[in-house]
């Protein structure tokens, strides 16, 4: 179970307690399937309304497709500034990224980071290092 993402623990526990009379450890392994993907950091000119160092970070299976999803949200095209290597569990990687950037979140429950891009790059590197040490 070392691959379980923090973001999925609640879901796994709900599954377990819902089926606790019949579930085995192998059932939990089968139920939890991490999704490979990438971290990204993007910027859009409209973010400058809130300051010069506002970026949006997140995770995606395909960063190019994810970038296309922002084309209708903003009047100007967004640009992906940072992309990570692939992680075996993109949700857990994102959880770690936001842990390292918690002091720079623009709003507590949002994915916007108000910091120098170098700080975000350092957080990306810390997440990468964490997964390399597994």
C-alpha positions, 0 to 999 in steps of 0.5 A, a space after each residue: 500500500 506504499 503507493 496510496 495517495 493522500 488524496 485517495 485515502 478517504 475514498 479507500 476508507 469509504 470503500 473499505 467500511 462500505 464493504 468491510 465484511 467481505 473486503 480483503 487487502 488484495 481487494 483494496 490493492 485492486 480498488 486503488 489504482 494510481 494514475 500516471 501523470 505530470 505536474 504543470 505550472 501555467 501562467 496567463 496574462 490575466 493573472 497579472 491583475 492579482 500581481 506579477 507572480 501568480 501561477 496556476 499549478 496542477 496535475 494532468 495525464 496530458 498537459 497539452 490537452 489540459 492547456 487546451 481546456 483553458 482556451 475558453 476560460 481566458 481571453 489570451 492564451 495560457 502558457 505552461 512554464 513548468 512540466 514535470 516528469 511522469 509520476 506513477 501517482 499524479 494526485 499524490 505528486 500534486 498533494 506533495 507539490 501543494 504541501 511544499 507551496 502551502 505558504 504561497 497559496 493565493 487562496 487556501 483551497 485553490 491551485 493558484 500560487 503567488 511566488 517567484 517561479 524559482 520557488 515553484 521550480 524548487 517545489 517541483 524538484 522536491 517532489 521529483 526527489 521524493 519519488 526518486 527515493 521511494 
